[in-house]
């Protein structure tokens, strides 16, 4: 049996997997609200108690966790939580010799080879180069990015914190957005826009006098209301917000593709893309992706897909935990 977790700023998904002939199957899953726990090991403790009912006579042999933040010395200081996730602490909690810790995007990257074709939405089939470098980015609570490099046998994931690099506007409107945000923040990163919080930021930039009910409640995330009204076209400002957000997302995906020469493909993950998939598919994203002057033709040949399975990080973390076991 394998325990795996997807540790995010909003939620933590944990699962117990059974293994047969190298294939993992989920047996038990549980979701936790991150803000309800002072430390991640308390979530692991609660989950392991619940999972014990599904173990029968088997035992947990390995565990892997994808965490939003950089993994340094087998520890992660979570980016959007007041947590430090420590592999040694988790190993003691689970009575294991060691635990695999990965960046959350690294976990997603390791899932790609294990997903079925129907778990992808292809935005551009392109012409993939065998063994070519791949790029992965995911907007959710934050903006994760990573690089997948072929080692001759399989893809290895190179972690990145590129989501915290400086936002580079692409149009006159985006230049004005940057000016507006610089009055509020000491640094305007891609993540400030390409995350759930970015929808309200863009909406207020476009029409500061248009206020929706979710804006009035400090405990409510306005992103679901904005995206719902934008997709349905009930609110023109919300529709414009969705257009601008999606174009910026596509532009940064194209930037990442250029930086790592992602001839093996670009993969878009995270909960937001799945929730607004009709908008992602309408051409706004891909047009912004390939709008890179002299490199438009090359980018047009790069495959671009959205990962539809929101449990992909769990699956990737589980397979990396399995790979860590002695053969």
N, C-alpha and C positions, 0 to 999 in steps of 0.2 A: 504494500500500500504506500501511496505517496500523498503528502499534504502539500498543497500549493496555495499561494495567496497573491492577490492583486491589491496592492496597498496604495490608495489614493487619498487626496486631500478631502474628498467628500465622503467616500465610502471605501470599505475594505471587503472584498469578496474572497472567501476561502473555500476550498473544496478538497475532498478526499477522493483520490483516484485509485482504481485497481489496475494492475498491469498484467497483460497476457501476451506473450510473444512480441514484446516490445511496443505494444499498443496500449494506450491509456484510455480508460473509460471512467467518467465521473460517477461516483457512488452517492455522494452527499455534498450539498452546497449550502453555504450560509452567508448572508450579507449583514454587515455591521455598519452603523453610522460612525464615521471616524471621530467626530466631535464628542461622542459619548464616552470615550476612553482616554485616560491620561497617558497611556503608553501602549504600543502595539502588542507587547508580550501578554498583556491582559486579554486582548482579543484572541490570541493564539491559545491561551489557557482555556478560555470559555469554549472555543471551537473544539479543542481536543477532547473536552469532556463530552460534548454532544456527538463528536465523531466516533467515540469509543463504542457507541451502540451499533455502529455499522462495520466494526472491524471483524466480528466473529472470532475466529482463532488466529487471524492474521495479525501482523504487527506493522507499524509504520517503519519503513526502511529508509526513507529520505524525505526531505522537505525543501522547497524552493519558494522564494518570495520576490516578486517584482515590486519595487518601491519607487515612488516618485521622488527622485533625488540622486545625487552622485554617490556611487559606492566607493568608499575609500577605507582601506584596511578592514574590509569585511564589516563596515558600519555605514549607515546612511543617516545623515541628518535630513529628515524629510523637508521638502521644499515648502509645502503649504500647510504644515502641521508642526506643533511644538514637540516633536518626537525625535528620539534617536533610536534607530532600529539596529540592534547589534546581533550578529550571527551567533556569537558564543552564548549570549543570553537565551536566544531562541533554541539553541541546541540543548541547553540544560532543561529548558521548559518542556521540550519534546523527548528528552532522553535519547538524543541522537549524538553521534560522534561529531558531526558538523552539519551545517545548514547552508544552502546556496542562496546568496543574496544577489539580485540583479537590479539594475535600473529598470523601471517599469516598461520603458520602450524596448529595452533589451529583451525582456520577457515576451513582449509582443513580436519582436523580430524572430525569436526562436519558434514562434507558433506557425509562421507562414508555410513552412514545408508540411505541416500537419493539418492544414485546413482544406476542406473540400472546395471544388470550383464554384459551387453555388454560394459559398460564404464570401465571395468577392463580387463587387460591382465594378465592372471594367469601364473606366471613363475613356481610355484610349488603348487599343490593343498594341499599337506600336510594333517595333521590331526588336524584341529583347535579345541582347547579346549573351550567349551562354557563359556563365561564370562572371558576368559583368557586375560591378558594384551596384548595390541597391540602396535606396534612401527610404526612410520611414519617418513620418511625423504624425502627431496626434494631438488635436485640440480637445481639451476637456476642462477640468478645473485649472489646469495650466497648459503649456504647450511643450510637449516632449518631442525630441528629435534623436535619431540614431542612424548609424551607417552599417550596412551589412556587406562584409567582404568575403569573397570565395577563397578558401584555403587549399583548393584542390580536391577536397572531399565533401565539404559542407560549408555553409555560410556561418561566419563568425560575426558577432555583433560588437561594433565599436560604439561605446556610449558617448553621449554629447549633452551639453547644456546649452545648445544653440538657441533654444527658445528665449533665453535671457539676453541674447545679443540685441544690438540696437535696431529698432524699426527703421526701415528704409522706404520712404514713400515713393510711389511709382507715378502718381498723377498729381496735377495741381490740387485737386480735392484732398488727396492724401497728405500733401504738404501742409494744407490748412489744418487737417486733423492732427498732424504732428505738432504744429504750433499751439493748438488748443490744449493738447495733452501735456506739453512741456510746462504749461502754467500750473499744472496740478502735480506733476511727478518729477523727481530729480533725474530719472532715466526713463525713457519710453522704450520698452522692450517689445519684441514681437508678442510675448505672452500677455502683455497688458491688453492687447487687442484680440489675439487669437486664443481666446478662452471664453468661458461663460460670461465673465464680467465685461468682456469687450462689447457685447451687444448693447448694453445700456450706455456705455461710453460713446459709441457711435451714434446711437439714437439721440442722445443729448447734444452731440455735436451738430447733427443734422437739423434738429428741431427742439431747442431747449424748452420751448413753451408747451410741447405736447407731452402730457403726463398720463401714464396708465396706472390702474389700481395697484399693481405690484410695486410701483415706484414708491408708494407711500408707506409700505411696511418694511422696516429695516431687516426683518427676519425672513423676507421672501426674496427668492432669486427671480429677477425680472426676465431672465433669458427665455424661459419657456413661453411666457406671454408674448414677448416680442417675436420670437420665431413662429409661434402659432399664427399670430395676426399677420405676419409677413408672408408666410406660405399661403394663407387663404386670401391674401390681398385685401383684407378688411381694413387695414391701416396702411395708407401709402408710405408713411414715415418708416413703419416697421418693414415694409417691402424694400424700401431703399436701404435700410440698415442691413438687411439680409444680403442684398446685392453687393454692398460695399465690403461687408465682412467676408463674403465668399470670394470676392475678387482679391482681397488682400491675402487670404489663405492660399489661393492658387498661385499668387505671385511669389510668396515665400516658399512654396513647394518647388517652384521653378528655380528659385535661388539655390535651394539645397541640392537640387538635381545638377546644377552647374558646378557647384562647389566640390561635389564628390564624383562628378561625371557618372551619374547613375544610369548607365546603359543597360543594367539588368532590371530596371524598373523602379518606380516610385510607389510607395504604399501609404495610404492615408488611413489612420486608425482613430480611435477615440470616440466617445459617445456622441459628440455634437454632429459629426458627419453623418452618422447613422440616422439621427433624429431629423436632419434636414436633407436627406438623401435626394429628394426631388429637386431641390435647389442646386445641390452639388452636381447633379446630372444634366442641368439645363444648358451647359456650355460656358457659364460665367467662370467657373473654376479653371477649366482647361484652357480657355482663351487667355486668361491672366497667366497661367502656368507657362505657356509657350511664347508669350509676348516679351522676347529678349533680343530684339533687333537682329543681329547677325546670326544668332543661334536658334532662331525660330524653327528652322527646318530640322535641326538635330533634336530639339526638344519634342518636335512633333513625332519623332520616331521612338521616343521613350514610352514604354508601357506605364500607364497610371491606373491604379485600382484602389477602391475603398474596401477595407476589411469590415464586413458586416457583422461578424461574430464578436460581440462585446466581451465574451469570455476568453478571447485570444490570449491576453496576458496570463491568465490562469493556466491555460494549456501550455504556453511556452515555458513558464516557470516550472511546471510539473515535469516536462520533458528534460529540462536542464537538470533537475534534481535526479531524475532517473539516470541521466548520462553520467552523473557524479559517482554512481555506485561502482564498486570494483567488478570487473568482468570475470 
